[in-house]
Amino acid sequence: MKILVLCGGLSPEHDVSMKSGSLIAAALAQRGHSAALCDIFRPVASQKYAAFGKGGGEIFDIPKEPTSLSSMRAEYSDGRQIGHGVLELALSADLCFLALHGGFGEDGHVQAVLESYGIKFTGSKMAACHASMDKNISKLLCRRAGVRVPEGILVFRGEKMPDVSFPAVVKPCGCGSSVGVSFVYGKEQLESALCAAFEYDDGVIVEDMIDGREFSVSVLGDTALPSVEIIPRGESYDFVSKYQAGMTDEICPGRLTKEEEARVGALALAAHRALGMDDFSRSDFILGNDGKFYYLETNALPGMTKTSLLPLAAKTAGIEYGELCEKICALALERNKK
């Protein structure tokens, strides 16, 4: 099968996406597929591995700091979000494997374009991606479905300083991978935290910080995979902790009772369905000191790096990385038959 792995893009999570995409392309090539790797933002002619073959290309590394979006825009300043030749390449594939994270790649825009061209792709459709990427919308939908969420407010650029309780978490409404996230313990820290978040989005969520343990639960098809307990070695689970090896302890399955494991799995499935997800997703929760699970967010296109949580959960369930990639492809193809 000819599979085009789309990754990169004009996103704060560009480097994570490139890493995910390169690993996926290599795994699919190793399993006999003709794979091509393509940064969706750059022209196809400028890319070394944007051609179908059995090799898969090199494996990209993630730097300690996210790529500058301004430098990416300066590199290709024609205003395009999708590089020249990318859609033509996608039309020639049997399936596009979306390894895009954040921004334009995960918020429904790319999915809308691909849907309009009739191009088959992995993961959720436009509406579900948009809902999951917007933390305000996703929490409203999940709360309606009976999933508990932290109390918080939505603040827009230019509005006066909100009156909030502390400690609080400040995060861009439409970013993942902990990009732009700050933990605030007093009013004197709030303004700088808001400024940092507004670098990435015009809307910012300020919500109660829940004291407890963090868990992530992936859904594959209609099954919740084993939970992953996340224990940062630093003060918080930030961008560096997520993607630099050795910065976080990840225990799978998480240290939960059978009842708690079943409960958080059911909550992940409820979030998946409430948002209208397809194929796979990953939802994050805090198990508060009060014994209750609090929903944080759902990732429509979870990371697929060596330190990513979906591959870890799948492996614990007996699904190796290459098989996971093929299962995601199979789910997408089966869905497109309906």
N, C-alpha and C positions, 0 to 999 in steps of 0.2 A: 504494500500500500504506500502511496505517496503522501507523506505527512509533512506539512509545513509548520514548524514551531515558531510562533510569533512571540517576540519578547522585546525587552528594552523599552522604547518609547520615551516621550517627553514627560517624565514622572520622577518624583523624588526617590522612587524605588527602582529606578532604572537598573542599577547595578545588581540588586537582588534578582530582578527579572532576568537579566543576562545570564546570571549563574544558574537559575532554575532552567531556563531555556536550553542552555548548553548541555546540562546533565540529561534533560529529557531527550534531546536530539541524539545524544550518544547512546542512551539506553534503547531507544527505538531502532537505531541503526544496528545495534548489537543483536537485536531480536529479528533482524532480517528485513526491516522496512527501509524504504528509500526516504531519507529524512533531509530536510533543509532547515537551516537556522537563519532567522531574519529579524534584525532590529527594525521594528515597524516604523520608526521615525526616520531612519536614514535611507537614501536611495539604494535600491538593490544593487546597482552597478558598483557601489563603493564597498560592498560587503563580501568578505572572503568565503563565507560558508552558505550564502543564499543560493545554493544550487542543490538539486536532489542527488543524493548519493548514499553510499553505505558507510561512510566514515564518521559522520556526526560532528566533526570539527573539534576545536580546542575547548577546554573547560575554563570558563572565566572565573576570576577571583573577585571578591567583594572588598572594596577599600573600607577603611575605618569611618570615613565620612561620606554621606550621600553625594552623588554627582550634582554639580551646580546646573540648575535648569537654564540660567542665563548664558552659561558657556555653551550649552547644547543649542540654544536658540541662535547664538552668534555663529555657530558652525554651519547651520543650514537656515538661513534667514528669509526663506521664501514664504514663511507663514504656514506651511503645511504641517499637519500632525501625522500624516501617513506619507512615507517617502515615495518617490517616483518608482513605479514598477512593482510595488508591494502587492497591490490588489490584483494585478495581472498574474503574479506568481501564485497568489492565493487561489485564484480561479483555476489554475492548472493542477491544484492538489486535490486528493480525494477527501482530505480533512485538514483543518487547521487546529493545531493544539495551542491553545492560548496559555502562555506562561507570563502574562502581563500582570503587573502589580501596581495598584494606585492610579490616581488621576485618570487620564484619557483611556487607559487600557482596561480598567476595572470598574469604571463608573457607568458603563452602558454605551458609551459613544462608539467604541470599536464594534461592539456587538450589533448596534443599530446599522452601522455601515455594512458589516458582513451579512446581516439578515437581508438588507435591501438588495444585495447582489446574489442572494441565494447560496452563499458560501457556507458549508457545514463547518461547525467549530465545537470545541469542547467547552463545557461549563454552561453557566446560566445565560438566559436571554437578556435582552436590553433592560427590561423593566425590573427584573430581579436584581441585576447588577447595580442599577441606579439606587434601588432601595437599600441594598446592603452597604453600599459605599457611603451613603449619607447616614451618619451615626444618629442624627435626630429622627429621620424617617424609620430606620431599622428598629430603634428602641420603641417608637410609637406602635409599630406593627407587632413587635414581640410582646410588649405589655398587653396589647389587645388579645394576644393568643395565650395569655396567662403566664408569661415568662417574666420573672421579677427583674427590674432594672434599677440602677442607682438613681437617686433623685438628682436633677441637674437642670441647667438652663442653657438656652442657645443665645449666643451673643454675636452680633454682626459688627463688622468694621465700622468705626465712627460712632458707635453708641457709647454712652457714658459707662464708667466702671460699674460692673454689677455688684450687688450686695449679696455675697455668698458666705456660706459657712466653711470653716477650715477644720481639718486639712481637705484639700480639693485636688482634682485632676483636671488639667487644662489640655485640650486636644483639638486639632483641626477637625472640622466636621467630615471632611472627605479625604483623609489620608489613612494609610495603614502603616505597618512595620514600626510603630512607635515614633514615626517622623513628626517632629514638632510638639511632642508631648512633654509636659512639665508637671511635677508634683509640687504643690504649693501648700505651705504650712502657715502662712500669715499674709495679711493684706499687703505688706511691703513687697512681697514677691509676685503679686498678681499681675501688675502692669507689665513687667518684663516677660512673664509667661504668656500673656495674651499677645504681646508683640511677636514673640517667637512663633506662636501658632498662626498668627495672621500672615506670616511669611508664606504659608502654604495654602491658605483658604480664607475666604471672606466671612465664613461662619465658623464659630468656635464653640465647642461644648465645654462647660464648666460644671463638673459633677462631684458629688460626694466621693471621697476616697474611702473605699470599703477595706477595713482591716481584716485580712484573712489570707488564704492560700489561693494561688491562681491555677486554673486548669483550662486545657484546650481539648475540645472534642471534635473530631472530624466525622463527616458523614460521607459515605461512599455508596451511591445508589440510594437504597432505602434503609441502610444499616449504619448505626452509630459504631464507630471504631473505638478501641480502648482509649480512655482518657490519658492525657499527658499532664503531669504535674510540673509546673515551671518554677524553678528556684534560682533566681539571679544571684550571682556571687557578689555583685555590687549592690548599690542601694535600690535599684529599680531595673525593670525589664525594658531597657531602652534599645535604640538601634544597634549600638555596639554589642550589648548583651545578646541580642537575637542572632547576629550574623558573624561574630568573631568566635572561633572555636575556643572552648574552655571557659567562656564567660558566664555560662548558665548550666545548671544541672537540670536535666529533663528526665523525669521518671515515668516510665510507661510499663504497665498501667499505673495510674496515679494511686497514691496511698489513700484509698477510700474504702469504706465498707461496701459490701455488695449492694446494699440499699442505696447508698450515695452514688455509686457507679451507675446503677440503673436509672437513678433520678436525673443525673446530669446528662446521660445519654438520651433520655427522653426529652429533656429540655433542648438539646442540640437538634434533635429531629423536629421539635416544635418550631424552633427558630428557622430551620431550613425550609420547612413547609410554609410558615407564615410569610416568608420573604419570596416564596415562589422559586426556590433554587432548583437547578437541574444538575445531575451527574455527581457533583461533590461540593462540599463546602467545609469550612472549619469555624466553629464558634468558640469564643473565649468567655470564661466565667471566673468569678471570685467566689470561693466558699467562705462566707463571712464567719466571724467568731460567734455569730448568732445561730450557726448551723444552716443558714439559707444560702442558696446559690443565686448570684447576681450576674445577669447577662451584661457583657461588655460590648461585643461586636461580632459580626459574621464576615468572614473572608470568602468572597465569591470565587477567587482564584488563589488558593493558598500557596505559599512558597513550596518549592520542590528542591531546595538545596539540601546538602548533607546534614545541616543543623535544623532543617524545617520539621515541623511537627506532624504534618500529614504522612510523609514517608515513614517516620518513626512509629506512628500509630498503626499504619498498614503492616509494617514489618512485625510488630508485636502480634498482629492478627494473622500472621503467616503469609503475608503478601510482600514479596520482594519488590525492589524499586522498578525494575523493568516490567514486571507483571502489573504493577500499579498503573504505570503509564498506558499499558495496553488495555487494562480494564476501563480506564477513563475514556480512551478512544472508543471502545466497544459500547459503552453507555451512550456516548454521543451519537454514534451511528445508529444504534437501536432507536433512540429518541427521534432521529430524523426520518425514520421509516413510518412513524405514526402520522 
